[in-house]
Amino acid sequence: MTAKTGEEFIKHEFDEAIAIQQAIVEAERQLSISHPFPEAKQAIKSLMATDQQQLQKLQQQGKQYGATGEAEEVASSMKQLMQATAQKATEAQSDAYEAHAVLLSLKRKQQDSASAVVKIAGAMKETLLKTEAQKMLKDTKAGAEQLAKSLANFAVVIAKQPS
């Protein structure tokens, strides 16, 4: 892997953010149907529209830098992990718990990306991009908190079951 700087780095950040957001949207589609814990299923369903809109915004914003959602090492690994755990989510509650936890990790990764875009856009005097990234950061943080709460509650349900 070669070092990326300048516009190439910005393209990379958008590619990664798009790829991660695609994984989030795909996982939410699956888990909104297959998740066995009603509270989690409802939390995931409530995030879907906003996350789909965020994906469209990222794709739109990334175009100006040539970003298409190319998944390099980190994004590719995270996407593969999400796909693998989401496919197993119907096998046992503990598998659904794992898939839910990976989805939460993806959301937290997006918080990092959105925070970086806020700073980059501010430094580049890109007011609209900064405003949109701030909204994404706020929405992603709220979504992650919602997922974390339902994940913790799901953990209690699983832990209380007899072995």
MDAnalysis code that builds the backbone (N, CA, C; Angstrom):
import MDAnalysis as mda
import numpy as np

u = mda.Universe.empty(489, n_residues=163, atom_resindex=np.repeat(np.arange(163), 3), trajectory=True)
u.add_TopologyAttr("name", ["N", "CA", "C"] * 163)
u.add_TopologyAttr("resid", np.arange(1, 164))
u.add_TopologyAttr("resname", ["MET", "THR", "ALA", "LYS", "THR", "GLY", "GLU", "GLU", "PHE", "ILE", "LYS", "HIS", "GLU", "PHE", "ASP", "GLU", "ALA", "ILE", "ALA", "ILE", "GLN", "GLN", "ALA", "ILE", "VAL", "GLU", "ALA", "GLU", "ARG", "GLN", "LEU", "SER", "ILE", "SER", "HIS", "PRO", "PHE", "PRO", "GLU", "ALA", "LYS", "GLN", "ALA", "ILE", "LYS", "SER", "LEU", "MET", "ALA", "THR", "ASP", "GLN", "GLN", "GLN", "LEU", "GLN", "LYS", "LEU", "GLN", "GLN", "GLN", "GLY", "LYS", "GLN", "TYR", "GLY", "ALA", "THR", "GLY", "GLU", "ALA", "GLU", "GLU", "VAL", "ALA", "SER", "SER", "MET", "LYS", "GLN", "LEU", "MET", "GLN", "ALA", "THR", "ALA", "GLN", "LYS", "ALA", "THR", "GLU", "ALA", "GLN", "SER", "ASP", "ALA", "TYR", "GLU", "ALA", "HIS", "ALA", "VAL", "LEU", "LEU", "SER", "LEU", "LYS", "ARG", "LYS", "GLN", "GLN", "ASP", "SER", "ALA", "SER", "ALA", "VAL", "VAL", "LYS", "ILE", "ALA", "GLY", "ALA", "MET", "LYS", "GLU", "THR", "LEU", "LEU", "LYS", "THR", "GLU", "ALA", "GLN", "LYS", "MET", "LEU", "LYS", "ASP", "THR", "LYS", "ALA", "GLY", "ALA", "GLU", "GLN", "LEU", "ALA", "LYS", "SER", "LEU", "ALA", "ASN", "PHE", "ALA", "VAL", "VAL", "ILE", "ALA", "LYS", "GLN", "PRO", "SER"])
u.atoms.positions = np.array([
    [0.842, -1.179, 0.000],
    [0.000, 0.000, 0.000],
    [0.890, 1.245, 0.000],
    [0.574, 2.200, -0.862],
    [1.358, 3.425, -0.937],
    [0.714, 4.496, -0.071],
    [1.545, 5.412, 0.390],
    [1.052, 6.510, 1.218],
    [0.188, 7.439, 0.379],
    [-0.910, 7.857, 0.955],
    [-1.828, 8.754, 0.249],
    [-1.802, 10.114, 0.936],
    [-1.762, 11.155, 0.106],
    [-1.792, 12.520, 0.626],
    [-2.691, 13.358, -0.269],
    [-3.026, 14.540, 0.207],
    [-3.801, 15.487, -0.592],
    [-5.122, 14.916, -1.072],
    [-5.455, 15.201, -2.327],
    [-6.732, 14.756, -2.913],
    [-6.841, 13.235, -2.928],
    [-5.710, 12.559, -3.100],
    [-5.720, 11.092, -3.096],
    [-6.163, 10.566, -1.722],
    [-5.732, 11.238, -0.661],
    [-6.150, 10.852, 0.686],
    [-7.643, 11.111, 0.882],
    [-8.113, 12.256, 0.396],
    [-9.541, 12.583, 0.516],
    [-10.375, 11.549, -0.239],
    [-9.944, 11.187, -1.436],
    [-10.640, 10.144, -2.208],
    [-10.684, 8.847, -1.409],
    [-9.549, 8.468, -0.839],
    [-9.470, 7.250, -0.031],
    [-10.461, 7.300, 1.135],
    [-10.518, 8.432, 1.818],
    [-11.441, 8.566, 2.952],
    [-12.891, 8.414, 2.501],
    [-13.232, 9.026, 1.366],
    [-14.599, 8.884, 0.846],
    [-14.868, 7.454, 0.379],
    [-13.905, 6.845, -0.310],
    [-14.078, 5.449, -0.731],
    [-14.376, 4.561, 0.479],
    [-13.581, 4.735, 1.520],
    [-13.750, 3.927, 2.725],
    [-15.096, 4.202, 3.392],
    [-15.455, 5.470, 3.502],
    [-16.732, 5.825, 4.133],
    [-17.912, 5.269, 3.338],
    [-17.831, 5.333, 2.016],
    [-18.905, 4.790, 1.170],
    [-18.990, 3.276, 1.350],
    [-17.851, 2.600, 1.319],
    [-17.834, 1.141, 1.465],
    [-18.396, 0.714, 2.822],
    [-18.003, 1.406, 3.874],
    [-18.506, 1.079, 5.215],
    [-20.001, 1.358, 5.294],
    [-20.435, 2.480, 4.720],
    [-21.864, 2.816, 4.760],
    [-22.680, 1.793, 3.974],
    [-22.136, 1.316, 2.862],
    [-22.822, 0.257, 2.106],
    [-22.977, -0.993, 2.969],
    [-21.937, -1.332, 3.713],
    [-21.995, -2.499, 4.598],
    [-23.034, -2.297, 5.701],
    [-23.121, -1.075, 6.217],
    [-24.116, -0.762, 7.247],
    [-25.520, -0.955, 6.691],
    [-25.774, -0.377, 5.534],
    [-27.108, -0.455, 4.921],
    [-27.481, -1.911, 4.622],
    [-26.546, -2.669, 4.070],
    [-26.809, -4.081, 3.766],
    [-27.094, -4.873, 5.040],
    [-26.296, -4.645, 6.074],
    [-26.485, -5.365, 7.339],
    [-27.823, -5.003, 7.980],
    [-28.173, -3.731, 7.921],
    [-29.461, -3.320, 8.493],
    [-30.622, -3.988, 7.762],
    [-30.510, -4.114, 6.450],
    [-31.567, -4.805, 5.690],
    [-31.740, -6.237, 6.197],
    [-30.624, -6.925, 6.375],
    [-30.681, -8.314, 6.837],
    [-31.164, -8.407, 8.281],
    [-30.541, -7.638, 9.163],
    [-30.842, -7.758, 10.588],
    [-32.213, -7.202, 10.956],
    [-32.746, -6.290, 10.157],
    [-34.090, -5.766, 10.440],
    [-35.146, -6.853, 10.250],
    [-34.776, -7.905, 9.545],
    [-35.678, -9.042, 9.328],
    [-35.320, -10.203, 10.258],
    [-34.029, -10.498, 10.373],
    [-33.609, -11.729, 11.051],
    [-33.288, -11.592, 12.534],
    [-33.095, -10.380, 13.036],
    [-32.683, -10.228, 14.440],
    [-33.765, -10.782, 15.362],
    [-33.389, -11.651, 16.309],
    [-34.393, -12.273, 17.174],
    [-34.881, -11.401, 18.336],
    [-34.193, -10.300, 18.618],
    [-34.555, -9.457, 19.764],
    [-35.378, -8.275, 19.262],
    [-36.658, -8.203, 19.617],
    [-37.543, -7.160, 19.071],
    [-37.030, -5.726, 19.263],
    [-36.463, -5.419, 20.424],
    [-35.944, -4.065, 20.668],
    [-34.833, -3.725, 19.676],
    [-33.950, -4.673, 19.436],
    [-32.848, -4.453, 18.493],
    [-33.374, -4.339, 17.071],
    [-34.307, -5.205, 16.728],
    [-34.895, -5.179, 15.386],
    [-35.525, -3.809, 15.125],
    [-36.245, -3.284, 16.118],
    [-36.887, -1.973, 15.973],
    [-35.841, -0.858, 15.869],
    [-34.793, -0.939, 16.680],
    [-33.724, 0.071, 16.626],
    [-33.076, 0.084, 15.243],
    [-32.803, -1.091, 14.725],
    [-32.171, -1.198, 13.406],
    [-33.094, -0.646, 12.328],
    [-34.369, -1.018, 12.385],
    [-35.337, -0.512, 11.400],
    [-35.416, 1.010, 11.433],
    [-35.340, 1.583, 12.636],
    [-35.464, 3.041, 12.766],
    [-34.268, 3.784, 12.173],
    [-33.146, 3.108, 12.005],
    [-31.931, 3.736, 11.464],
    [-31.824, 3.632, 9.946],
    [-32.596, 2.743, 9.355],
    [-32.408, 2.411, 7.940],
    [-32.566, 3.590, 6.983],
    [-33.593, 4.385, 7.148],
    [-33.828, 5.497, 6.213],
    [-32.694, 6.518, 6.281],
    [-32.297, 6.879, 7.497],
    [-31.208, 7.846, 7.662],
    [-29.907, 7.297, 7.090],
    [-29.639, 6.032, 7.335],
    [-28.392, 5.448, 6.835],
    [-28.378, 5.339, 5.316],
    [-29.519, 5.069, 4.718],
    [-29.608, 5.039, 3.251],
    [-29.363, 6.446, 2.687],
    [-29.937, 7.459, 3.336],
    [-29.715, 8.847, 2.902],
    [-28.241, 9.222, 3.040],
    [-27.620, 8.789, 4.139],
    [-26.199, 9.076, 4.333],
    [-25.357, 8.428, 3.239],
    [-25.718, 7.224, 2.846],
    [-24.994, 6.555, 1.762],
    [-25.100, 7.365, 0.476],
    [-26.292, 7.816, 0.154],
    [-26.482, 8.615, -1.062],
    [-25.685, 9.913, -1.000],
    [-25.669, 10.560, 0.159],
    [-24.891, 11.804, 0.323],
    [-23.401, 11.533, 0.144],
    [-22.909, 10.464, 0.773],
    [-21.489, 10.129, 0.640],
    [-21.119, 9.860, -0.812],
    [-21.970, 9.128, -1.513],
    [-21.709, 8.846, -2.924],
    [-21.675, 10.139, -3.732],
    [-22.603, 11.031, -3.435],
    [-22.681, 12.317, -4.131],
    [-21.449, 13.173, -3.820],
    [-21.093, 13.277, -2.547],
    [-19.948, 14.092, -2.145],
    [-18.635, 13.496, -2.642],
    [-18.544, 12.185, -2.612],
    [-17.317, 11.514, -3.020],
    [-17.025, 11.612, -4.506],
    [-18.087, 11.806, -5.302],
    [-17.912, 11.892, -6.765],
    [-16.905, 12.957, -7.157],
    [-16.952, 14.105, -6.480],
    [-16.049, 15.198, -6.862],
    [-14.581, 14.842, -6.632],
    [-14.330, 13.784, -5.852],
    [-12.952, 13.338, -5.613],
    [-12.656, 12.021, -6.333],
    [-13.630, 11.537, -7.108],
    [-13.457, 10.284, -7.837],
    [-13.717, 9.041, -7.003],
    [-14.319, 9.217, -5.843],
    [-14.590, 8.086, -4.951],
    [-15.864, 7.359, -5.369],
    [-15.787, 6.039, -5.335],
    [-16.925, 5.208, -5.732],
    [-17.304, 4.178, -4.670],
    [-16.511, 4.077, -3.621],
    [-16.772, 3.073, -2.595],
    [-15.825, 1.897, -2.685],
    [-14.706, 2.112, -3.365],
    [-13.690, 1.063, -3.464],
    [-13.253, 0.676, -2.050],
    [-13.353, -0.611, -1.757],
    [-13.024, -1.094, -0.414],
    [-11.584, -1.585, -0.376],
    [-10.746, -0.851, 0.341],
    [-9.366, -1.285, 0.529],
    [-9.303, -2.149, 1.789],
    [-8.140, -2.298, 2.366],
    [-7.916, -3.248, 3.451],
    [-8.909, -3.154, 4.607],
    [-8.984, -2.016, 5.258],
    [-9.820, -1.890, 6.450],
    [-11.291, -2.073, 6.107],
    [-11.771, -1.323, 5.141],
    [-13.189, -1.402, 4.776],
    [-13.548, -2.789, 4.263],
    [-12.676, -3.379, 3.485],
    [-12.933, -4.714, 2.945],
    [-13.033, -5.750, 4.062],
    [-12.119, -5.690, 5.001],
    [-12.143, -6.626, 6.131],
    [-13.392, -6.449, 6.979],
    [-13.751, -5.208, 7.235],
    [-14.941, -4.947, 8.047],
    [-16.211, -5.395, 7.321],
    [-16.266, -5.159, 6.011],
    [-17.424, -5.607, 5.219],
    [-17.543, -7.127, 5.247],
    [-16.431, -7.807, 5.068],
    [-16.450, -9.272, 5.075],
    [-16.906, -9.811, 6.428],
    [-16.414, -9.214, 7.496],
    [-16.825, -9.633, 8.836],
    [-18.319, -9.403, 9.038],
    [-18.815, -8.263, 8.567],
    [-20.243, -7.962, 8.707],
    [-21.075, -8.974, 7.934],
    [-20.668, -9.260, 6.715],
    [-21.417, -10.221, 5.893],
    [-21.430, -11.605, 6.536],
    [-20.288, -12.043, 7.030],
    [-20.190, -13.375, 7.638],
    [-21.047, -13.477, 8.898],
    [-20.992, -12.464, 9.745],
    [-21.775, -12.530, 10.987],
    [-23.262, -12.353, 10.716],
    [-23.622, -11.522, 9.757],
    [-25.043, -11.317, 9.434],
    [-25.658, -12.595, 8.871],
    [-24.895, -13.339, 8.088],
    [-25.408, -14.597, 7.528],
    [-25.681, -15.625, 8.618],
    [-24.890, -15.612, 9.681],
    [-25.059, -16.569, 10.773],
    [-26.055, -16.089, 11.825],
    [-26.546, -14.881, 11.698],
    [-27.375, -14.273, 12.746],
    [-28.650, -15.045, 13.046],
    [-29.096, -15.871, 12.135],
    [-30.330, -16.634, 12.366],
    [-30.072, -17.969, 13.062],
    [-28.811, -18.344, 13.218],
    [-28.482, -19.655, 13.778],
    [-28.648, -19.726, 15.290],
    [-28.272, -18.690, 15.997],
    [-28.380, -18.662, 17.460],
    [-28.396, -17.211, 17.917],
    [-28.957, -16.990, 19.102],
    [-28.997, -15.616, 19.614],
    [-27.597, -15.041, 19.766],
    [-26.644, -15.872, 20.172],
    [-25.275, -15.371, 20.330],
    [-24.685, -14.947, 18.985],
    [-25.096, -15.603, 17.904],
    [-24.642, -15.189, 16.572],
    [-25.273, -13.856, 16.169],
    [-26.543, -13.674, 16.505],
    [-27.207, -12.393, 16.243],
    [-26.541, -11.289, 17.057],
    [-26.162, -11.623, 18.284],
    [-25.452, -10.667, 19.143],
    [-24.141, -10.237, 18.475],
    [-23.396, -11.204, 17.939],
    [-22.133, -10.891, 17.258],
    [-22.362, -9.990, 16.049],
    [-23.363, -10.300, 15.250],
    [-23.662, -9.474, 14.073],
    [-24.046, -8.059, 14.491],
    [-24.826, -7.955, 15.546],
    [-25.243, -6.655, 16.083],
    [-24.004, -5.874, 16.536],
    [-23.090, -6.552, 17.213],
    [-21.862, -5.899, 17.692],
    [-20.991, -5.417, 16.529],
    [-20.922, -6.195, 15.465],
    [-20.138, -5.777, 14.295],
    [-20.794, -4.568, 13.633],
    [-22.121, -4.575, 13.540],
    [-22.830, -3.408, 12.994],
    [-22.512, -2.164, 13.818],
    [-22.504, -2.299, 15.129],
    [-22.154, -1.182, 16.007],
    [-20.724, -0.709, 15.727],
    [-19.814, -1.628, 15.504],
    [-18.425, -1.256, 15.176],
    [-18.349, -0.464, 13.876],
    [-19.148, -0.864, 12.893],
    [-19.186, -0.122, 11.627],
    [-19.686, 1.304, 11.855],
    [-20.719, 1.441, 12.680],
    [-21.248, 2.783, 12.973],
    [-20.177, 3.633, 13.658],
    [-19.446, 3.036, 14.565],
    [-18.395, 3.785, 15.266],
    [-17.261, 4.158, 14.311],
    [-16.969, 3.294, 13.363],
    [-15.966, 3.621, 12.340],
    [-16.431, 4.825, 11.526],
    [-17.730, 4.883, 11.235],
    [-18.273, 6.016, 10.481],
    [-18.177, 7.310, 11.289],
    [-18.298, 7.215, 12.605],
    [-18.120, 8.416, 13.429],
    [-16.716, 8.973, 13.224],
    [-15.728, 8.103, 13.198],
    [-14.345, 8.539, 12.980],
    [-14.188, 9.196, 11.611],
    [-14.777, 8.571, 10.592],
    [-14.688, 9.121, 9.232],
    [-15.374, 10.477, 9.144],
    [-16.570, 10.576, 9.718],
    [-17.315, 11.838, 9.669],
    [-16.557, 12.941, 10.395],
    [-15.964, 12.611, 11.521],
    [-15.185, 13.593, 12.275],
    [-13.998, 14.097, 11.452],
    [-13.325, 13.189, 10.754],
    [-12.197, 13.587, 9.899],
    [-12.668, 14.480, 8.760],
    [-13.808, 14.143, 8.150],
    [-14.327, 14.951, 7.038],
    [-14.718, 16.343, 7.532],
    [-15.278, 16.440, 8.736],
    [-15.612, 17.752, 9.308],
    [-14.352, 18.612, 9.372],
    [-13.273, 18.051, 9.896],
    [-12.014, 18.802, 10.034],
    [-11.408, 19.142, 8.668],
    [-11.397, 18.179, 7.766],
    [-10.837, 18.414, 6.429],
    [-11.637, 19.491, 5.702],
    [-12.958, 19.371, 5.735],
    [-13.819, 20.350, 5.057],
    [-13.627, 21.743, 5.647],
    [-13.481, 21.823, 6.963],
    [-13.236, 23.115, 7.602],
    [-11.923, 23.724, 7.149],
    [-10.886, 22.910, 7.087],
    [-9.570, 23.391, 6.658],
    [-9.573, 23.825, 5.198],
    [-10.430, 23.187, 4.394],
    [-10.504, 23.510, 2.967],
    [-11.557, 24.578, 2.668],
    [-12.200, 25.080, 3.701],
    [-13.248, 26.107, 3.560],
    [-14.427, 25.599, 2.719],
    [-14.717, 24.303, 2.836],
    [-15.850, 23.672, 2.149],
    [-17.035, 23.659, 3.116],
    [-17.756, 24.770, 3.179],
    [-18.814, 24.959, 4.167],
    [-19.933, 23.931, 4.052],
    [-20.419, 23.679, 2.850],
    [-21.515, 22.726, 2.667],
    [-21.087, 21.320, 3.078],
    [-19.914, 20.913, 2.653],
    [-19.406, 19.593, 3.012],
    [-19.247, 19.473, 4.526],
    [-18.738, 20.519, 5.151],
    [-18.564, 20.508, 6.603],
    [-19.915, 20.368, 7.299],
    [-20.911, 21.114, 6.845],
    [-22.247, 21.051, 7.442],
    [-22.842, 19.654, 7.298],
    [-22.714, 19.077, 6.118],
    [-23.256, 17.732, 5.887],
    [-22.504, 16.685, 6.709],
    [-21.202, 16.838, 6.842],
    [-20.413, 15.900, 7.645],
    [-20.765, 16.024, 9.125],
    [-21.035, 17.247, 9.583],
    [-21.456, 17.440, 10.974],
    [-22.788, 16.744, 11.238],
    [-23.710, 16.829, 10.275],
    [-25.002, 16.150, 10.416],
    [-24.798, 14.641, 10.439],
    [-23.945, 14.146, 9.552],
    [-23.670, 12.709, 9.532],
    [-23.058, 12.263, 10.856],
    [-22.138, 13.043, 11.379],
    [-21.503, 12.716, 12.654],
    [-22.550, 12.639, 13.762],
    [-23.431, 13.622, 13.806],
    [-24.486, 13.656, 14.829],
    [-25.424, 12.456, 14.685],
    [-25.871, 12.189, 13.466],
    [-26.791, 11.073, 13.220],
    [-26.128, 9.725, 13.500],
    [-24.878, 9.593, 13.098],
    [-24.163, 8.336, 13.298],
    [-23.919, 8.086, 14.780],
    [-23.595, 9.136, 15.511],
    [-23.392, 8.998, 16.959],
    [-24.690, 8.574, 17.638],
    [-25.794, 9.201, 17.268],
    [-27.091, 8.844, 17.853],
    [-27.452, 7.400, 17.508],
    [-27.203, 6.999, 16.274],
    [-27.481, 5.623, 15.861],
    [-26.623, 4.619, 16.615],
    [-25.358, 4.944, 16.801],
    [-24.456, 4.058, 17.541],
    [-24.911, 3.920, 18.991],
    [-25.351, 5.018, 19.584],
    [-25.843, 4.957, 20.966],
    [-27.082, 4.075, 21.065],
    [-27.969, 4.200, 20.092],
    [-29.183, 3.386, 20.059],
    [-28.825, 1.899, 19.908],
    [-27.907, 1.597, 19.007],
    [-27.473, 0.212, 18.816],
    [-26.770, -0.334, 20.059],
    [-25.957, 0.486, 20.703],
    [-25.240, 0.051, 21.905],
    [-26.220, -0.277, 23.029],
    [-27.233, 0.551, 23.183],
    [-28.233, 0.313, 24.234],
    [-28.982, -0.992, 23.976],
    [-29.436, -1.197, 22.748],
    [-30.177, -2.426, 22.454],
    [-29.257, -3.654, 22.519],
    [-27.978, -3.490, 22.176],
    [-27.025, -4.596, 22.281],
    [-26.836, -5.002, 23.742],
    [-26.699, -4.020, 24.618],
    [-26.542, -4.313, 26.046],
    [-27.784, -5.015, 26.600],
    [-28.954, -4.542, 26.204],
    [-30.193, -5.178, 26.659],
    [-30.312, -6.603, 26.121],
    [-29.878, -6.811, 24.897],
    [-29.893, -8.148, 24.302],
    [-28.923, -9.068, 25.051],
    [-27.786, -8.542, 25.467],
    [-26.809, -9.327, 26.229],
    [-27.432, -9.846, 27.523],
    [-28.221, -9.009, 28.170],
    [-28.892, -9.419, 29.411],
    [-29.857, -10.569, 29.137],
    [-30.627, -10.451, 28.068],
    [-31.581, -11.508, 27.702],
    [-30.849, -12.834, 27.479],
    [-29.761, -12.784, 26.742],
    [-28.997, -14.006, 26.455],
    [-28.383, -14.573, 27.737],
    [-27.819, -13.707, 28.553],
    [-27.150, -14.146, 29.780],
    [-28.119, -14.780, 30.777],
    [-29.362, -14.351, 30.781],
    [-30.352, -14.881, 31.730],
    [-30.919, -16.236, 31.312],
    [-30.632, -16.655, 30.100],
    [-31.158, -17.943, 29.637],
    [-30.365, -19.087, 30.258],
    [-31.062, -20.178, 30.564],
    [-30.345, -21.335, 31.124],
    [-29.390, -21.938, 30.089],
    [-28.310, -22.481, 30.559],
    [-27.308, -23.098, 29.665],
    [-27.787, -24.419, 29.115],
])
